[in-house]
């Protein structure tokens, strides 16, 4: 390696790449909360009468499916179809992971807190990826990591820390959304009250990544080597 990094700088570069990866993974995966399917706020296993399930399914079979939600993605969700045999509407679980159809509205992200989290978390991950790319090239290329680039990388990492930490903090504010209470966490759920839901590994990964980002950002001021020869060659401004 021939970059102009100090010993701490090499550590900073490697950790910058790791936290960018961990934050991106935590942001993308939908298992921030996981739960048994609910209908009208009741666990589907407790639904015994008055509800028709499609394809001859019964409540106990559907209860084996897990519903998961993050700020902007979900895995498995309810839909309704026309039951040709019964002539009534029936409930069906769509076994699929993906983004919400809209940012807001009936098919969109169910709460304002999650909408804000989707923006902040995505922006934070994007900033960290950008810094990780700079850190990677700084390992091998002299002159690329000048004092202005080093300062901007540190600033972006501190900013990303604030955004990712804010995403983790505001996420529980969305548990009182009507759709989350009805389909996932039960009527007893509320802000910072999980109800019947439980946090999944991507939530804890994001929380841990936020702490790691702050530690890595604190290393950025000592990451760059003060090499006078680089000044003479015109690499450093």
Residue, then its C-alpha position, 0 to 999 in steps of 0.5 A: x500500500x502506498x497511500x499517505x495514511x498514518x497507522x491510524x489512517x489505515x485503521x480508519x480506512x478499513x473501518x470506514x469500509x466496514x461501517x459503510x457496508x454494515x449501515x447499508x445492510x441494516x438499512x436495506x433489510x426489512x426485518x427491523x421488526x418481526x411479528x405474527x400476522x394480525x388482522x384488525x389488531x388481533x393475531x391471526x391465530x386468534x381469528x376464528x370466525x367472521x373472516x375468510x382466507x383465500x385458497x382454503x387456508x386456515x388461521x393456524x397455517x397463516x400464523x406460521x408466516x412472519x411479517x417484517x417491516x423496516x422504514x421503507x421495505x416490508x416482507x409479507x403482507x395482506x391483500x384481499x381477493x374475490x373468493x369465487x367459491x364463496x362469492x365474498x372477499x377473502x384475505x391472502x398473504x403475499x409472500x414477497x419482499x419489497x418497497x412500499x408502493x408509495x411514499x405515503x398514502x394507503x399503500x405507502x410508508x405507514x407513518x411520518x416517523x418511518x418516512x423521515x427514517x427512510x430519508x435520513x437512513x438512506x442519506x446516511x448510508x449514501x454518505x458513508x459509501x462515498x467516504x468508503x470509496x475515498x478511503x479505499x483509493x486512499x489506501x493505494x494512491x498518494x495525494x488523493x487524501x489531502x487535508x481538504x478531502x480528509x476534513x470532508x470525510x470526517x464531516x460526512x461521517x459525523x453527519x452520517x452518524x447523526x442521520x443513522x442515529x436519528x433513524x434508529x431513534x425515530x423508528x419506534x415513534x411509528x409503532x402507533x400507526x393504524x396499519x402497524x397496529x392492525x396488521x403487525x403489532x396489535x392494538x396495544x402497540x404505541x410509540x416506543x411500545x412494540x406490542x406483539x412485535x420484536x426488534x430484528x437483527x437489522x435494527x440492532x445492526x443499524x444501532x451498533x453501526x451508528x455507534x461505530x460510525x461515531x468512533x470511526x469519525x473520531x479517527x479521521x483527524x489523525x488519518x492523514x500523514x503529514x508528508x512534506x514531500x507531498x507538498x513539494x510534488x504538488x500532491x497536497x494543497 
